[in-house]
Amino acid sequence: MRVRTNHGVRRMAMVAAVMLGLVACSSTPSNNGSGGGGNGPAKVDSEGTTRMDGSVLQTQIDALPKATLTAAETAGLLHMREEEKLAHDVYVALYDKWQVKTFSNISSAEQTHSDAVKTLLDRYTLSDPAAGNAAGVFTNPDLQSLYTTLVAQGSTSLVDALTVGAVIEDLDIADLQTLATASPDIKLVYDNLEKGSRNHMRAFAKQLTKNGATYTPTHITQAAYDAIIASGTERGA
């Protein structure tokens, strides 16, 4: 999800507002809850949920040189910390509503992703914008509004909830690509976050198919989306 300006978050809200029209539903939803590999501090479960191994990640980060952060890199890290929290908190709320295992699994993975960004905040002694915030509470007012919008839309039906998940991962992939950096430690974390988002996109697409629906990407290209869905689960070290 784009982090440089508030425009990106407002754009996300507009996408959320229209995304329900992007779903083709042909059957009553049921409550049934997969690139290449590559090395990285991530573990993947049977549903394609990517969880970073914090100890492996810390070791890998410590072995890399520290960067002199640009203003854009600093802003990106601060926003990604809350953006990953947003994904986690939305999925927790949608699991509570629908009791579909996919939301529970991926919410756990998003917590590890948020923790990974926190590792970088600590490394560069940056203040944590998520510190002390309860579930569904954000320092960034635009993310606060987006959280409310996504949970409301995902509470309408199971297909809508799964579509919310696909939209979040779609936006994550596009924005992580925009945040691409040569700073090795940030690149390591962002590459693993993007890998996780691709796996999560596959999981949500699979669930939408099971529920008689399809997803049309709104930020990555259709060709990129098709390539992700056609590829197998990506596994880390």
C-alpha positions as CSV (number, residue, x, y, z in Angstrom):
1,M,0.0,0.0,0.0
2,R,1.4,3.3,-1.0
3,V,3.1,5.3,1.7
4,R,4.6,8.4,0.4
5,T,1.6,10.7,0.7
6,N,-1.9,10.6,2.1
7,H,-3.1,10.4,-1.5
8,G,-2.1,6.8,-1.6
9,V,-4.2,5.9,1.4
10,R,-7.2,7.9,0.0
11,R,-6.7,6.0,-3.2
12,M,-6.9,2.7,-1.2
13,A,-10.2,3.9,0.3
14,M,-11.6,4.6,-3.1
15,V,-10.6,1.2,-4.3
16,A,-12.3,-0.3,-1.2
17,A,-15.4,1.6,-2.0
18,V,-15.7,0.2,-5.5
19,M,-14.2,-3.2,-5.1
20,L,-17.5,-5.1,-4.4
21,G,-18.3,-4.4,-8.1
22,L,-15.2,-6.3,-9.1
23,V,-16.5,-9.6,-7.7
24,A,-18.5,-12.1,-9.7
25,C,-20.5,-14.3,-7.4
26,S,-22.4,-17.2,-8.8
27,S,-23.1,-19.4,-5.7
28,T,-23.9,-19.2,-2.0
29,P,-20.6,-18.7,-0.1
30,S,-19.4,-21.6,2.0
31,N,-17.1,-21.4,5.1
32,N,-14.3,-23.5,3.6
33,G,-11.1,-21.7,4.2
34,S,-0.7,-21.3,-3.4
35,G,7.1,-17.9,-8.4
36,G,9.6,-19.7,-7.3
37,G,11.2,-20.4,-3.9
38,G,14.2,-18.3,-3.0
39,N,16.0,-17.9,0.3
40,G,14.7,-15.8,3.1
41,P,13.7,-15.8,6.8
42,A,10.2,-17.1,6.1
43,K,8.2,-20.3,6.7
44,V,5.2,-21.3,4.7
45,D,2.3,-23.4,6.0
46,S,0.0,-25.7,4.0
47,E,-2.3,-22.8,3.1
48,G,0.5,-20.7,1.7
49,T,0.7,-18.4,4.7
50,T,4.1,-16.9,5.1
51,R,5.5,-16.3,8.6
52,M,8.9,-14.7,9.1
53,D,11.2,-16.4,11.5
54,G,12.2,-13.5,13.8
55,S,15.5,-15.1,14.9
56,V,16.6,-15.9,11.4
57,L,15.6,-12.4,10.2
58,Q,17.5,-10.7,13.0
59,T,20.6,-12.7,12.2
60,Q,20.4,-11.8,8.5
61,I,19.8,-8.1,9.2
62,D,22.7,-8.0,11.7
63,A,25.0,-9.3,9.0
64,L,24.1,-6.5,6.6
65,P,25.6,-2.9,6.7
66,K,23.4,-0.2,8.1
67,A,22.2,2.4,5.5
68,T,22.0,6.2,5.8
69,L,18.3,6.4,5.4
70,T,16.7,8.8,3.0
71,A,13.6,10.7,4.0
72,A,11.5,8.4,1.8
73,E,13.0,5.3,3.3
74,T,12.2,6.6,6.8
75,A,8.7,7.5,5.9
76,G,8.2,4.2,4.2
77,L,9.3,2.2,7.2
78,L,7.1,4.2,9.6
79,H,4.1,3.7,7.3
80,M,4.7,0.0,6.6
81,R,4.8,-0.7,10.3
82,E,1.2,0.5,10.5
83,E,0.2,-0.8,7.2
84,E,1.1,-4.4,8.2
85,K,-0.8,-3.8,11.4
86,L,-3.8,-2.7,9.3
87,A,-3.7,-6.0,7.4
88,H,-3.4,-8.0,10.7
89,D,-6.2,-6.1,12.4
90,V,-8.6,-6.4,9.4
91,Y,-8.0,-10.1,9.2
92,V,-8.6,-10.6,12.9
93,A,-11.9,-8.8,12.6
94,L,-13.0,-10.8,9.6
95,Y,-12.0,-14.0,11.2
96,D,-14.2,-13.1,14.2
97,K,-17.1,-12.5,11.8
98,W,-16.7,-15.5,9.5
99,Q,-14.6,-18.0,11.3
100,V,-12.7,-18.9,8.2
101,K,-9.2,-20.3,8.9
102,T,-7.6,-18.4,6.1
103,F,-8.1,-15.1,7.9
104,S,-6.7,-16.5,11.2
105,N,-3.6,-17.9,9.5
106,I,-2.9,-14.8,7.5
107,S,-3.5,-12.5,10.4
108,S,-0.8,-14.4,12.3
109,A,1.5,-14.0,9.3
110,E,0.8,-10.3,9.1
111,Q,1.8,-9.9,12.8
112,T,5.2,-11.4,11.9
113,H,5.5,-9.0,9.0
114,S,4.7,-6.0,11.2
115,D,7.3,-7.3,13.7
116,A,9.8,-7.5,10.9
117,V,9.4,-3.8,10.1
118,K,9.6,-3.0,13.9
119,T,13.1,-4.7,13.8
120,L,14.2,-2.1,11.3
121,L,12.6,0.7,13.3
122,D,14.6,-0.4,16.3
123,R,17.8,-0.7,14.2
124,Y,17.5,2.9,13.1
125,T,16.1,4.2,16.4
126,L,12.9,5.4,14.8
127,S,9.8,5.9,16.9
128,D,7.2,3.2,16.5
129,P,3.9,4.7,15.3
130,A,2.1,1.5,16.4
131,A,3.4,1.6,20.0
132,G,0.6,1.3,22.5
133,N,-2.2,1.1,19.9
134,A,-4.9,-1.5,20.4
135,A,-6.4,-3.6,17.6
136,G,-8.1,-1.3,15.1
137,V,-6.3,1.8,16.4
138,F,-3.8,3.7,14.2
139,T,-1.7,6.8,14.5
140,N,-2.3,7.6,10.8
141,P,-5.8,9.0,10.5
142,D,-6.1,7.8,6.9
143,L,-5.3,4.2,7.9
144,Q,-7.8,4.6,10.7
145,S,-10.5,5.5,8.2
146,L,-9.4,2.7,5.8
147,Y,-9.6,0.1,8.6
148,T,-13.2,1.1,9.4
149,T,-14.1,1.0,5.7
150,L,-12.5,-2.4,5.0
151,V,-14.0,-4.1,8.1
152,A,-17.5,-2.8,7.2
153,Q,-17.2,-4.0,3.6
154,G,-15.8,-7.3,4.7
155,S,-18.6,-7.9,7.1
156,T,-21.3,-7.8,4.3
157,S,-20.7,-11.4,3.0
158,L,-17.9,-14.0,3.0
159,V,-17.1,-13.2,-0.6
160,D,-16.8,-9.5,0.2
161,A,-14.5,-10.4,3.1
162,L,-12.3,-12.6,0.9
163,T,-12.2,-9.7,-1.7
164,V,-11.1,-7.3,1.0
165,G,-8.2,-9.7,1.7
166,A,-7.3,-9.8,-2.0
167,V,-7.4,-6.0,-2.3
168,I,-5.1,-5.6,0.7
169,E,-2.5,-8.0,-0.7
170,D,-2.9,-6.5,-4.2
171,L,-2.1,-3.0,-2.8
172,D,0.7,-4.4,-0.6
173,I,2.5,-5.9,-3.6
174,A,2.1,-2.7,-5.7
175,D,3.3,-0.4,-2.9
176,L,6.3,-2.6,-1.9
177,Q,7.4,-2.5,-5.5
178,T,7.2,1.2,-5.4
179,L,9.2,1.3,-2.1
180,A,12.0,-0.7,-3.7
181,T,15.4,0.3,-2.2
182,A,19.0,-0.6,-2.6
183,S,19.5,-0.5,1.2
184,P,20.3,-4.2,1.9
185,D,18.5,-4.6,5.2
186,I,15.3,-2.8,4.1
187,K,15.4,-4.7,0.8
188,L,15.7,-8.0,2.7
189,V,12.6,-7.2,4.7
190,Y,10.5,-5.8,1.9
191,D,11.4,-8.7,-0.4
192,N,10.0,-11.1,2.2
193,L,6.9,-8.9,2.8
194,E,6.2,-9.0,-0.9
195,K,6.8,-12.8,-1.1
196,G,4.3,-13.1,1.8
197,S,1.7,-10.9,0.0
198,R,2.0,-13.0,-3.2
199,N,1.4,-16.2,-1.1
200,H,-1.6,-14.5,0.6
201,M,-3.0,-13.4,-2.7
202,R,-2.9,-17.0,-3.9
203,A,-4.7,-18.1,-0.7
204,F,-7.5,-15.5,-1.1
205,A,-7.9,-16.2,-4.8
206,K,-8.2,-19.9,-4.0
207,Q,-10.9,-19.2,-1.4
208,L,-12.8,-16.9,-3.8
209,T,-12.8,-19.7,-6.4
210,K,-14.2,-22.1,-3.8
211,N,-17.0,-19.6,-3.2
212,G,-17.9,-19.1,-6.8
213,A,-16.2,-15.7,-7.2
214,T,-13.3,-14.1,-9.0
215,Y,-11.0,-11.2,-8.3
216,T,-9.8,-8.5,-10.7
217,P,-6.6,-6.7,-9.6
218,T,-6.8,-3.0,-9.1
219,H,-3.2,-2.0,-8.6
220,I,-0.9,-4.7,-10.0
221,T,-1.5,-5.5,-13.7
222,Q,-3.7,-8.4,-14.8
223,A,-0.7,-10.1,-16.3
224,A,1.2,-9.8,-13.0
225,Y,-1.8,-11.1,-11.1
226,D,-2.2,-14.0,-13.5
227,A,1.5,-14.9,-13.1
228,I,1.2,-14.9,-9.3
229,I,-1.9,-17.1,-9.3
230,A,-0.4,-19.5,-11.9
231,S,2.8,-19.9,-9.8
232,G,3.3,-22.2,-6.8
233,T,3.7,-21.2,-3.2
234,E,7.0,-19.4,-2.5
235,R,9.0,-20.9,0.3
236,G,11.7,-19.2,2.3
237,A,14.6,-20.6,4.3
